[in-house]
Amino acid sequence: MATTKKTSKPTAFGKTTLLAAIAASNMLKPEPVPVEELNAVIYVKRMGIGERDEYFEKMKVVPTDKGSSHSNALAFTLAVVDEDGSYLFADDKGEHLATDEDIEAVQKIPPVLIDKALNKFYEVNRFIKLSPQQAQDDADGELKNS
């Protein structure tokens, strides 16, 4: 006896349902970054579109007289978060804040750690363009993890 496959139409979301589905999914969950050198995991932030805009605005005003290591240090402080997505470099209200002392400390971190964190941060927030296959694999993974 032949079996027939039921085809169902994908769910169409309204505004409230769409926003609730995104909030309930893993789409904004911080991304773990294994750091073998520390035998640990750090997390990088997955940004909403407004956070991305804020990131670009902050990076526009980085003092150029302080060199590119200042830019990388600031980007790192914007990228790293805890498991819940809260900034590690933050004020008492949880808003991002990187003091001059924080930037100086981050500038002393070996590039291997900075590169791992920033590369993953740029990837998950679409700052770099993925190949079509990478993009499809990533989308499939996000859908499976949602």
Helices and strands as residue ranges (DSSP letters): H 15-24, E 31-35, G 36-38, E 40-44, H 49-60, G 64-66, H 68-79, E 80-81, H 100-106, H 111-124, H 132-145
